Amino acid sequence: MTHLRHGRPHRIHGWGLVKAPGARFAQRRYMRLIHYTLTVFDGPDEDTDLVLCEQILVGAQVSSVNRRREIVIRFPNDRLTVQLRTEKEYQAWDRAFRDGSRVADNYYKLVPSRKLGAGAFSSVFFGFDSDDGDHVAIKVVDKTRCSRAELVFAESEARMMAYVRHPFIVQCRDIFDAPHAMHVVMEYMSGSTLEQRMLARPPAERPFSETIAATVMARILSSLAYLEAERICHRDVKPENILLSTTQNDDLWPTSARLSDFGLAAFIDTDFDLTDIVGTPNYVAPEVISRDELNNERVGYGSPVDAWAVGILLFWMLTGGKLPFDGPDSGAIFKAVRAAELDLEVAPWPSISSGAKSLLKGLLHPNPRIRLRSTAARMHPWLLCAQEVHSATHHAHAYTNSHQRGMVLGVKKRVRAAVRAIMAYNLFLQLVNKQVIREQETVRSERLRKHGIAKKASLGEKMQRAPERAPAGADGLGYNVGLFPSFVPKRRARAGPLSSSQKKESNVSSGFSTTGSDHSRSLPTRVSGESGSSAGSLTRGGEKQVSIDRSSVGSKSSTKSGSWGFKLRGRGTDKGS
C-alpha cells in the first residue's frame, strides 16, 4: 500500500500516555486503531479489559509536538492527547492518526452526474484529483445498504487493490474509510469493457482476429502470472472485468486491456486452500464445484482456476461471444463444466490456427495439476508469433495512416526543425557580426599606430585614467580640487648660477648636503620676493632660511624682466610670471 498517494488505512496497537476526553490527568493506557476507529483500553486484553473511550478520527484535526513526542487529536467538542515513549512509536502513531482522519473530499472531487457503473451496494463515479486534475474513477461503497458479509468482501477488495501493482492491472490510487461509506479511488479507464467492445460490432464481425486475441491474452496472462507469484487468486476473470482505454489509433485498443474487480480475490498459501463456491458459473473451473468421492468433501482449489477462466475467455474472443460450457441454468452449466468436453470441430475452429487450439486445450484441461499455468501460458509460441504479427501490422498501418492524414506528425517535426534552424542561423549571424566588428577595430588600431596617430580617448577611458579626488591642499601640487589637472605644466624657469658661499649656505639651511650620493631627492620649497625688492627670501615651512641677492642672478634672466619673482610649486610644476 505504499504507492497510495494520500496515506492508507492502518491497524496498529500499543501502549501510550493518554489523556482521554474528560480526564484530568494523563495515564498509561492501551490503544488500538483500526482504519479510523481509535479504542482506548485499560489493559492489553481487548476481550476482558475495560473500554475507556472510542473515537472516530474521520474529520478530526491532528497536530503533534516533536520535542515532547506528543500527539493532540482535536474533535468538534473535545480533544485527546497521546504521548509516546520512543521516537519510533511516535512516528508510527502520528502517521496512523493522520491517515485515519483523512476525508476524500479534501483530495478528490466527485462528479455525481457522471455515473460510470452501479452495483447492489456500490456505485462508481467519475472524478478528478484536486491537486493535478488527473481523471479518476471513485467507487463509493454504501455501508448502510450492505450486509456484514458484503462489507467484508468490499473491504477485502479495497485491501487487495491497494496491495497489487502491475501495469496490466487497474491501479488503486487511494482508499478513504468512514463510518457510513468507503471511497476507493481507482485509475480512470476512458474506454469500455471487453464485452461492450465485442457487442458494439455487427454480429458477423464479432469474432476477434487471432492477433487481437493474442494481444489481449498476453496482457491478461501477464497480470495473472504476477498475481500467482504474489499468492493471490482472482477468481473472477471474465470479459466484464477487463477494461479498455481509448487511443488515438482505434486499432491499438487491445494494448490497453487491464484486469480489474478484485471483489472475490483472496490470498492463498497453496493451490488447495480455497473451498467456497464463488465466481460466474460459465467461468468456474471444475475443481471449484467438485467433491471428493471418498468423504464427499469439497476439493480445494487455487491459482489454476484463473488459468481455466482465461481459457474460457480465449474461446469467447475467437468465436465472437460463444461459451464452451453453457446451459439454460446454473445446474446445466455446472454439469457441462464437470464433463469438460471441448468440441473444436465446428465453425469457426477449422479456420483457426493450430497454435491457438494448442493453447486453448492446455488452459481448459480438467485436471488442475496438468493444466497449463499462467506463468507458462504467457510464453506459448502462438502468443509470441501473434504479437509480432500484430506489431508489424500496426507499424505498417500507422505508416499508411500517416500518409493518408498528410503526415501530420512528420509536418510537426519538420516545422520544429525549421524553427530551430532559423534560430541557429540568427545566432550565427550575431556571432559573425561581432567577429567582423572586432576585426575591423583591430585593423583600424593597427593603422593608427603605424601612422603615429594617437587614438582619441573616449570619456570612459579618461574616467579610468583619471586620478581619484585630490586631498585637501592638493592645489599646492598643481591640481584643482577636482578630477583633472587644471593646467598643462610649462618648462621650469632656470635661475642664474649661485656662488659657492650661497650654495653652501643654502644646503646647510635646508638640511641636505651636496656631497651625498642622493642628489635626486628634493624637498618642496618656495621662494618669495617682492616685485620691487632687491633681494628675495627663500623660505621653508614659513621660516626664512637664506636671502638671494638679485645681482647674483645671471644677466640673461635679469635682463628679460625688470622686476621678477617666481614660486616653486612642487616637483617641477612651477609657473613663472
LUMDRENTI-795512 format. One record per residue (C-alpha): residue in three letters; x, y, z. Coordinates in steps of 0.001 Angstrom, whole numbers, padded with zeros to 6 digits, always signed. Layout:
BEGIN
ALAXYZ
...
***
This chain:
BEGIN
MET+000000+000000+000000
THR+002985+002280-000066
HIS+002032+003557-003528
LEU-001217+005157-002320
ARG-000997+008900-002808
HIS-002571+010249+000383
GLY-001965+007683+003082
ARG-003614+004366+003792
PRO-005765+002646+006444
HIS-003800+001367+009430
ARG-004099-001389+012005
ILE-001911-000533+014979
HIS-001995-001094+018744
GLY+000264-000394+021714
TRP+000799+001479+024976
GLY+000828+005233+025412
LEU+000327+008010+027937
VAL-003265+009025+027143
LYS-005300+011912+028402
ALA-008813+010937+027377
PRO-011674+013427+026924
GLY-012957+014469+030354
ALA-009905+013165+032256
ARG-007852+015478+034449
PHE-004529+013657+034133
ALA-002802+011528+031518
GLN-002487+007822+032339
ARG-000778+004848+030734
ARG-003352+003131+028509
TYR-003511+000523+025758
MET-004648+001854+022363
ARG-005941+000110+019242
LEU-006526+001857+015919
ILE-008339+000078+013067
HIS-008621+002323+010000
TYR-010465+005303+011515
THR-011656+003918+014900
LEU-009473+004532+017969
THR-010277+002490+021061
VAL-008555+003025+024436
PHE-008460+000093+026867
ASP-007477-000268+030486
GLY-005123-003130+029580
PRO-003790-005184+026656
ASP-006532-007846+026750
GLU-009126-006410+024394
ASP-011724-009047+025300
THR-011748-008636+029074
ASP-010266-005215+029808
LEU-012430-002145+030207
VAL-013034+000139+027225
LEU-012360+003675+028394
CYS-013222+005556+025219
GLU-013820+005034+021499
GLN-013376+007803+018968
ILE-013927+008172+015198
LEU-010950+010008+013695
VAL-012560+010935+010370
GLY-012527+014714+010046
ALA-010536+015282+013249
GLN-007579+017671+013377
VAL-004284+016017+014271
SER-001285+018043+015466
SER+001965+016958+017059
VAL+004779+018293+019231
ASN+008021+016646+018177
ARG+010037+017777+021169
ARG+007756+016001+023646
ARG+006635+013193+021284
GLU+003059+014288+021906
ILE+000072+014000+019552
VAL-003072+016081+020005
ILE-006326+014980+018312
ARG-008998+017664+018269
PHE-012623+016660+017827
PRO-015551+019047+017368
ASN-016340+019121+021101
ASP-013278+017670+022805
ARG-009708+016592+022347
LEU-007450+013644+023151
THR-003729+013803+023934
VAL-001310+010913+023438
GLN+002343+010892+024467
LEU+004657+008111+023263
ARG+007785+006696+024877
THR+010129+006269+021883
GLU+010675+008152+018645
LYS+009766+005100+016545
GLU+006419+004692+018291
TYR+005763+008409+017955
GLN+006350+008387+014189
ALA+004140+005292+013669
TRP+001202+006586+015695
ASP+001429+010088+014250
ARG+001206+008684+010712
ALA-001650+006362+011657
PHE-003676+009147+013291
ARG-003212+011465+010329
ASP-004194+008792+007794
GLY-007207+007808+009881
SER-008526+011380+009911
ARG-008445+011834+006126
VAL-011557+012809+004173
ALA-011936+012020+000460
ASP-013450+015413-000359
ASN-010227+017142+000669
TYR-008258+015406-002096
TYR-010717+014437-004865
LYS-013793+015983-006443
LEU-016602+013607-007350
VAL-018994+014377-010220
PRO-022396+012914-009233
SER-023868+013444-012697
ARG-021327+011096-014331
LYS-022016+007611-013008
LEU-019744+005027-014607
GLY-021361+001948-013081
ALA-023512+000660-010238
GLY-023867-002499-008173
ALA-026021-003820-005369
PHE-024430-001638-002689
SER-021832+000453-004535
SER-021595+002973-007353
VAL-018689+004200-009460
PHE-018483+007896-010348
PHE-016175+009995-012447
GLY-013929+012404-010566
PHE-010625+014247-010679
ASP-007692+014940-008401
SER-007835+018331-006690
ASP-004043+018733-006902
ASP-003140+017910-010512
GLY-006555+017435-012158
ASP-005987+013792-013143
HIS-009168+011891-014037
VAL-010081+009105-011640
ALA-012897+006631-011007
ILE-014272+006772-007453
LYS-016090+003720-006140
VAL-018414+004600-003258
VAL-019454+001676-001068
ASP-022594+002482+000941
LYS-022132+000634+004232
THR-025722+001249+005295
ARG-027057-000824+002381
CYS-024761-003858+002560
SER-024720-006797+004914
ARG-021834-007844+007087
ALA-020619-010405+004522
GLU-020885-007896+001694
LEU-018934-005367+003740
VAL-016193-007948+004289
PHE-015989-008505+000517
ALA-015844-004739-000118
GLU-013056-004246+002427
SER-011192-007245+001030
GLU-011399-005834-002497
ALA-010105-002451-001359
ARG-007257-004043+000555
MET-006363-006264-002418
MET-006401-003408-004931
ALA-004216-001332-002650
TYR-001748-004202-002428
VAL-001305-005169-006106
ARG+000706-003040-008510
HIS+001130-004126-012139
PRO+000978-002252-015473
PHE-001801-004537-016767
ILE-003981-004181-013649
VAL-006206-001192-012913
GLN-004368+000692-010184
CYS-005818+001876-006897
ARG-004732+005414-006026
ASP-006337+005974-002621
ILE-008682+004482-000039
PHE-010781+006565+002344
ASP-012725+004693+005003
ALA-015503+006300+007025
PRO-018339+005036+009246
HIS-021041+005297+006575
ALA-019159+004929+003294
MET-015844+003828+001866
HIS-014274+005573-001127
VAL-011912+003623-003369
VAL-010147+005894-005863
MET-009005+003996-008962
GLU-007346+004707-012264
TYR-009823+006006-014821
MET-010238+003840-017926
SER-011798+006023-020594
GLY-012895+003153-022839
SER-015446+000404-022370
THR-015212-003200-021194
LEU-014083-006023-023440
GLU-017647-007347-023566
GLN-019052-003989-024653
ARG-016367-003737-027320
MET-017478-007002-028880
LEU-021199-006336-028615
ALA-020733-002971-030347
ARG-019667-004788-033520
PRO-022044-006273-036097
PRO-022737-009988-035431
ALA-020682-011117-038431
GLU-017617-009149-037247
ARG-017739-010039-033573
PRO-015106-012791-033587
PHE-011753-011182-032877
SER-008798-011918-035095
GLU-006011-014060-033699
THR-003671-011086-033443
ILE-006168-009103-031339
ALA-006993-012123-029172
ALA-003306-012870-028650
THR-002590-009278-027628
VAL-005366-009285-025029
MET-004387-012748-023812
ALA-000736-011769-023380
ARG-001654-008863-021138
ILE-004154-010788-019023
LEU-001813-013756-018629
SER+000988-011407-017582
SER-001193-009897-014856
LEU-002305-013356-013666
ALA+001309-014538-013564
TYR+002056-011584-011287
LEU-000893-012470-009035
GLU+000235-016086-008906
ALA+003708-015001-007831
GLU+002105-012862-005087
ARG-000030-015855-003998
ILE-003311-014189-004966
CYS-006242-015910-006654
HIS-008528-013563-008620
ARG-011479-015990-009087
ASP-013484-013664-011333
VAL-011703-013339-014695
LYS-014282-012542-017390
PRO-014815-010011-020232
GLU-016830-007676-017992
ASN-013811-007265-015697
ILE-011361-006357-018469
LEU-011341-002605-019034
LEU-010064-000683-022064
SER-008832+002838-022696
THR-009468+004988-025726
THR-006467+005570-028017
GLN-005815+007947-030890
ASN-005462+004997-033221
ASP-008501+002768-032753
ASP-006573-000292-033961
LEU-004462-000180-030797
TRP-007306-000771-028355
PRO-006145-004350-027491
THR-002950-002930-025994
SER-004954-001012-023369
ALA-006639-004054-021784
ARG-006330-004228-017991
LEU-007677-006563-015353
SER-009967-005148-012663
ASP-012538-006086-009983
PHE-010841-007828-007066
GLY-014039-008339-005081
LEU-013593-012130-004992
ALA-009797-012201-004844
ALA-008117-013973-001933
PHE-004649-014668-000605
ILE-003562-018316-000712
ASP-000637-020383+000525
THR-001140-023481-001644
ASP-003227-024479-004647
PHE-005839-026145-002413
ASP-006624-023529+000230
LEU-009954-022212-001076
THR-013166-024234-000857
ASP-016053-021772-001224
ILE-018002-021641-004476
VAL-017725-018145-005933
GLY-017486-016677-009403
THR-019508-016628-012616
PRO-020916-020102-013468
ASN-019703-020123-017096
TYR-016125-019319-015997
VAL-015916-021556-012925
ALA-013316-024350-013045
PRO-014344-027999-012414
GLU-012458-028242-009077
VAL-014487-025349-007625
ILE-017748-027330-007824
SER-016310-030809-007325
ARG-016318-033021-004217
ASP-014070-035791-003059
GLU-015542-039202-003934
LEU-014341-040809-000686
ASN-015527-038360+002005
ASN-017803-036133-000073
GLU-015883-033057+000948
ARG-015158-030177-001323
VAL-011899-030221-003224
GLY-009667-027250-002529
TYR-008520-025005-005356
GLY-006130-022136-006021
SER-004464-020218-008873
PRO-005211-022811-011638
VAL-008856-021657-011622
ASP-007706-018336-013121
ALA-005949-020178-015959
TRP-009211-022026-016671
ALA-011129-018719-016789
VAL-008559-017292-019247
GLY-009128-020347-021478
ILE-012861-019602-021484
LEU-012020-016000-022361
LEU-009902-017107-025344
PHE-012734-019324-026606
TRP-015156-016413-026194
MET-012980-013969-028203
LEU-012261-016330-031133
THR-015893-017432-031516
GLY-017496-013994-031209
GLY-019165-014395-027816
LYS-019875-018128-027580
LEU-019069-020146-024476
PRO-017726-023737-024475
PHE-019802-024852-021461
ASP-023252-023315-021395
GLY-026802-024225-020447
PRO-030211-022851-019563
ASP-029448-022674-015835
SER-026565-022951-013418
GLY-027171-026686-012865
ALA-026796-027485-016553
ILE-023765-025237-016772
PHE-022070-026994-013827
LYS-022785-030367-015395
ALA-021158-029300-018655
VAL-018188-027898-016751
ARG-017626-031175-014882
ALA-017728-033083-018144
ALA-015262-030635-019744
GLU-015948-031881-023284
LEU-014439-029393-025700
ASP-015664-029541-029320
LEU-013247-027887-031775
GLU-014658-029397-034963
VAL-017461-026916-035565
ALA-017077-023484-037133
PRO-015064-021335-036792
TRP-012429-023696-035386
PRO-011387-025358-038649
SER-010127-021964-039858
ILE-008260-021147-036643
SER-004555-021914-036356
SER-003277-024985-034526
GLY-001293-022768-032148
ALA-004451-021176-030792
LYS-006060-024594-030363
SER-002992-025891-028564
LEU-003078-023057-026060
LEU-006834-023459-025567
LYS-006524-027190-024818
GLY-003722-026570-022352
LEU-005741-023957-020439
LEU-009005-025975-020391
HIS-007604-029241-019104
PRO-009965-030598-016386
ASN-007111-031709-014117
PRO-005621-028662-012309
ARG-002305-030487-011783
ILE-001848-030924-015536
ARG-003466-027672-016595
LEU-001228-025040-018141
ARG-000395-022344-015571
SER-000462-018633-016310
THR+003306-018305-015935
ALA+003917-020979-018604
ALA+000988-019993-020845
ARG+002315-016476-021384
MET+005370-017961-023115
HIS+003319-020023-025596
PRO+004682-019737-029201
TRP+001283-018746-030559
LEU+001155-015685-028319
LEU+004669-014609-029268
CYS+004129-015052-033034
ALA+000719-013370-032978
GLN+002108-010370-031088
GLU+004950-010000-033629
VAL+002400-010066-036468
HIS+000265-007507-034642
SER+003283-005267-034079
ALA+004322-005419-037753
THR+000730-004830-038878
HIS+000431-001879-036516
HIS+003597-000223-037846
ALA+002510-000729-041458
HIS-000957+000596-040706
ALA+000442+003570-038837
TYR+002732+004352-041780
THR-000203+004200-044215
ASN-002410+006323-041982
SER+000320+008915-041576
HIS+000465+009370-045346
GLN-003304+009442-045625
ARG-003533+012117-042943
GLY-000906+014259-044637
MET+001859+013019-042353
VAL+000741+015228-039506
LEU+003447+014056-037146
GLY+006106+014492-039853
VAL+004907+018028-040588
LYS+005165+018950-036901
LYS+008680+017591-036695
ARG+009726+019450-039844
VAL+008245+022716-038555
ARG+010114+022326-035262
ALA+013340+021588-037147
ALA+012851+024628-039380
VAL+012255+026916-036389
ARG+015378+025612-034675
ALA+017400+026087-037877
ILE+016239+029712-038181
MET+017136+030385-034542
ALA+020571+028823-035020
TYR+021152+030865-038212
ASN+020237+034121-036436
LEU+022607+033286-033618
PHE+025325+032511-036143
LEU+024809+035905-037832
GLN+025098+037680-034496
LEU+028380+035929-033749
VAL+029728+036699-037242
ASN+028807+040374-036936
LYS+030563+040618-033572
GLN+033678+038976-035019
VAL+033687+041307-038052
ILE+033393+044374-035835
ARG+036198+043085-033629
GLU+038459+042524-036657
GLN+037670+045981-038054
GLU+038608+047585-034757
THR+041884+045652-034716
VAL+042788+046731-038284
ARG+041923+050354-037520
SER+044050+050413-034378
GLU+046975+048872-036289
ARG+046717+051520-038991
LEU+046590+054322-036468
ARG+049626+053016-034634
LYS+051504+052545-037916
HIS+050944+056161-038971
GLY+051692+057511-035494
ILE+048200+058817-034892
ALA+047128+058518-031312
LYS+043712+057083-030836
LYS+041312+059605-029373
ALA+040490+058590-025850
SER+036877+058149-025044
LEU+035191+059559-021973
GLY+035197+056117-020345
GLU+038942+055750-020850
LYS+039507+059225-019415
MET+037493+058306-016368
GLN+039538+055124-015937
ARG+042843+057042-016209
ALA+041700+059961-014064
PRO+043053+060005-010507
GLU+040830+059994-007511
ARG+039700+063262-005983
ALA+042740+065117-004701
PRO+043035+065557-000932
ALA+042891+068898+000798
GLY+045799+071119-000109
ALA+046494+069338-003356
ASP+046287+072618-005247
GLY+049802+073240-003970
LEU+050910+070322-006169
GLY+049351+071874-009233
TYR+045847+070303-009171
ASN+042494+071802-008602
VAL+040248+070066-006099
GLY+038712+068095-008935
LEU+039325+065093-011102
PHE+041543+066537-013850
PRO+044711+068691-013899
SER+043899+072391-014060
PHE+046773+073249-016417
VAL+049423+071876-018680
PRO+052770+072311-016876
LYS+055304+074564-018567
ARG+059054+074158-018699
ARG+060686+075115-015410
ALA+062436+078531-015395
ARG+066149+078267-014746
ALA+067738+080656-012243
GLY+071233+082039-012580
PRO+074214+080257-011065
LEU+074773+080716-007350
SER+078067+081483-005724
SER+079845+078815-003737
SER+079087+080532-000437
GLN+075397+080808-001337
LYS+075217+077133-002352
LYS+076890+076052+000853
GLU+074652+078247+002972
SER+071532+077001+001122
ASN+072480+073326+001578
VAL+073235+073751+005248
SER+069995+075614+005934
SER+067848+073115+004012
GLY+069244+070144+005888
PHE+070853+068379+002860
SER+074415+068018+001814
THR+075506+068215-001794
THR+078260+065763-001083
GLY+075814+062964-000518
SER+075062+060286-003078
ASP+071310+061001-003345
HIS+071199+064189-005438
SER+067793+063456-006891
ARG+065997+063847-003588
SER+064377+067271-003265
LEU+062092+068930-000825
PRO+059319+071249-001986
THR+060448+074815-001342
ARG+059107+078227-002079
VAL+060993+081332-002985
SER+059080+084500-002357
GLY+060051+088061-003086
GLU+058531+091367-003644
SER+058278+092784-007103
GLY+060420+095843-006470
SER+062801+094489-003844
SER+066455+093969-004436
ALA+066524+090591-002754
GLY+064150+087696-002263
SER+063962+085318+000643
LEU+063955+081505+000365
THR+061628+080082+002959
ARG+060875+076531+004109
GLY+057925+075872+006327
GLY+057253+079603+006682
GLU+060779+080375+008120
LYS+063349+082482+006358
GLN+066390+080392+005551
VAL+068543+082285+003070
SER+068489+085579+001182
ILE+069212+085711-002513
ASP+070792+088792-003932
ARG+069209+089953-007161
SER+072521+090963-008527
SER+073835+087382-008214
VAL+071350+086095-010747
GLY+072539+085771-014266
SER+072261+088745-016548
LYS+070200+086843-019106
SER+067472+086230-016579
SER+067655+089734-015171
THR+067506+091480-018481
LYS+064482+089503-019585
SER+062347+091017-016871
GLY+062980+094229-014986
SER+061452+093029-011755
TRP+060506+089422-011415
GLY+059800+086815-008860
PHE+058827+083146-009059
LYS+057275+080460-006931
LEU+058359+076819-006954
ARG+055287+074618-006941
GLY+056463+071166-006066
ARG+058407+068722-008203
GLY+058953+070635-011395
THR+055497+072104-011797
ASP+056384+075762-011126
LYS+054876+078661-013020
GLY+056789+081814-013966
SER+055264+085189-014245
***
